[in-house]
Amino acid sequence: MIKIPFIKMHGIGNDYIYINCFEFDINGIELNDLARKISHRHFGIGGDGLVLIMPGIKEPIKMRIFNSDGSEAEMCGNAIRCVAGYCYNHGIIKIKNFGIEALAGRIGIEILDKQLIKVDMGKPILKPRDIPVDVKDPKKLDEPLIEYPIKIEDFDGKFTAVSMGNPHAVYFLQDIDNLNLEKIGPKLEHHIFFPKRINSEFIEIISPNEVKCRVWERGAGETWACGTGACASLVAGNLTKKLNNRVLFHLKGGDLIIETTPELDRVFKIGPYEEVGEGIYYYKRS
């Protein structure tokens, strides 16, 4: 048995278990197995996944993130906000503007105050072959895929594909509260269009400046928030001319402000983070 110190944090309900690898040596631990066990809502600490806070190579901090099913993800906007806030408030970093390394690349951070973080989410990826999305039509693989039809049992819709370092399919619908995500979420996630699976966002427009959003995350199921998903949804809303460049997103766990440039070459996210508690997890190898 290995005793692992952890921190529990969430960004508007998108909750993860974090390990401060500046103080704890994670080497030798099978991380996929640890992520599955520690994230379990009944037999572990419980969370949407596991996040490692580590020294970076080109930046002062690096983040690795694992979904609750053990798969490693490229990026999570809510998790990186928690990493930034924790590192600043606990003296790991003392400046308010810095970068964090992730599998998706460098993510720029600005500390607005002790709880409010602005994240430069980078440039959206719009080519389907790079997201990746495979609609079996070579002519569509190098141009934005906007409101493309998809049909499964109990769902007939259209999605716009965007990557924010991880893949998203965005659906603009009405009455999203009554969607049965437990049924349609897994089918969309594993659809043949998406060779690396997909994160799905379901957007109900209140106005061009305000929306409601539900999220089905690849490897985690329905989560209370998804920062990259909100960013992808704003880009999709601009591509379809449904949304303005600055939009208030109401997610299950709280609100985010998402901004983009008119050229859609940069997306920014503003939101809070919160530390819930800390403790020791007793990890037993499989």
C-alpha positions, -999 to 999 in steps of 0.1 A, spaced: 0 0 0 13 35 -9 1 66 10 -5 94 -15 -13 129 -4 -40 145 -25 -60 178 -28 -96 179 -39 -105 209 -61 -132 218 -85 -139 244 -112 -177 251 -111 -183 215 -102 -159 199 -126 -140 181 -97 -107 163 -98 -83 148 -74 -49 165 -76 -14 153 -66 13 179 -59 43 162 -76 66 190 -65 63 173 -31 54 137 -39 73 114 -62 47 97 -85 73 76 -103 67 39 -103 29 42 -99 7 29 -127 -12 61 -133 -41 47 -154 -49 23 -126 -45 50 -99 -68 73 -118 -96 47 -121 -94 38 -84 -90 72 -68 -118 88 -90 -144 62 -81 -174 79 -65 -180 50 -41 -147 32 -36 -123 60 -40 -121 98 -32 -145 105 -61 -140 129 -90 -141 134 -127 -105 122 -129 -69 126 -116 -46 156 -122 -8 157 -116 8 191 -108 44 187 -119 75 208 -127 75 217 -164 104 217 -189 98 249 -208 72 264 -183 73 264 -145 44 240 -142 31 210 -161 -3 193 -158 -12 157 -167 -48 148 -166 -65 114 -165 -102 107 -169 -121 86 -144 -118 56 -168 -80 58 -167 -75 73 -201 -52 103 -204 -67 135 -218 -50 163 -237 -65 192 -217 -92 204 -193 -100 241 -189 -115 238 -155 -87 216 -142 -59 239 -155 -76 268 -137 -74 248 -105 -38 240 -111 -30 277 -117 -49 289 -86 -34 263 -64 2 269 -75 -2 307 -71 -20 306 -37 5 280 -23 37 298 -34 47 273 -61 47 303 -85 48 339 -74 40 357 -107 5 364 -120 12 357 -157 28 324 -166 24 293 -188 14 257 -179 24 227 -201 -3 202 -210 -5 174 -235 -23 199 -258 6 224 -255 14 256 -237 -16 272 -219 -13 309 -209 -25 319 -174 -34 353 -158 -43 354 -121 -70 380 -117 -74 374 -80 -70 346 -56 -101 327 -69 -106 341 -104 -84 329 -132 -82 339 -169 -69 312 -192 -56 317 -228 -71 285 -243 -52 290 -275 -63 287 -311 -91 264 -320 -85 236 -345 -111 234 -372 -99 209 -397 -117 176 -392 -86 155 -400 -68 173 -371 -96 171 -345 -100 142 -355 -134 136 -372 -138 111 -400 -170 116 -420 -157 94 -449 -157 124 -473 -122 135 -483 -135 169 -495 -147 177 -459 -115 168 -440 -97 201 -445 -125 226 -440 -146 234 -409 -173 209 -403 -204 230 -395 -238 216 -385 -230 182 -400 -259 156 -396 -255 127 -372 -281 101 -363 -282 75 -336 -311 57 -318 -332 84 -300 -312 113 -314 -311 130 -347 -291 162 -348 -263 183 -363 -229 190 -348 -201 215 -354 -166 201 -348 -139 220 -329 -108 210 -310 -94 231 -282 -65 206 -278 -91 179 -273 -120 170 -296 -156 184 -293 -188 181 -312 -213 210 -304 -250 206 -308 -274 236 -307 -308 224 -294 -338 235 -274 -349 222 -240 -315 205 -232 -327 198 -196 -348 170 -209 -320 153 -229 -313 117 -218 -275 121 -218 -270 88 -200 -285 71 -231 -273 92 -260 -240 104 -245 -221 71 -248 -234 64 -283 -223 98 -296 -189 95 -278 -182 62 -295 -197 71 -329 -177 59 -360 -172 96 -369 -149 100 -339 -118 78 -340 -105 91 -307 -140 94 -292 -155 128 -286 -167 153 -260 -202 164 -267 -217 198 -258 -254 206 -259 -262 243 -262 -295 261 -256 -293 297 -267 -309 323 -243 -295 352 -264 -264 357 -286 -246 367 -253 -259 340 -230 -264 302 -232 -271 271 -212 -248 241 -216 -247 205 -208 -216 183 -213 -209 147 -220 -171 142 -215 -151 115 -232 -141 90 -206 -160 106 -177 -197 109 -187 -219 139 -179 -198 164 -159 -209 196 -142 -187 218 -164 -162 216 -192 -140 246 -199 -127 234 -232 -162 224 -241 -175 259 -234 -147 274 -255 -154 250 -284 -191 259 -282 -184 296 -284 -163 290 -316 -191 268 -330 -216 295 -322 -195 320 -341 -190 296 -371 -228 292 -373 -234 329 -366 -256 321 -336 -234 337 -309 -214 369 -303 -177 370 -293 -182 372 -256 -208 349 -240 -219 339 -205 -222 301 -202 -245 286 -176 -232 251 -168 -245 226 -143 -219 236 -118 -218 274 -123 -209 301 -148 -180 309 -171 -173 338 -194 -158 328 -227 -143 353 -252 -129 350 -287 -114 373 -312 -134 382 -343 -109 361 -364 -115 331 -341 -77 328 -337 -77 330 -298 -102 319 -271 -101 331 -235 -119 317 -204 -126 334 -171 -138 315 -141 -133 306 -105 -116 276 -88 -121 262 -53 -101 240 -30 -124 215 -12 -99 197 11 -69 175 13 -59 141 27 -41 108 22 -52 82 -2 -42 45 4 -34 32 -30 -33 -6 -34 -18 -19 -67 -39 -42 -88 
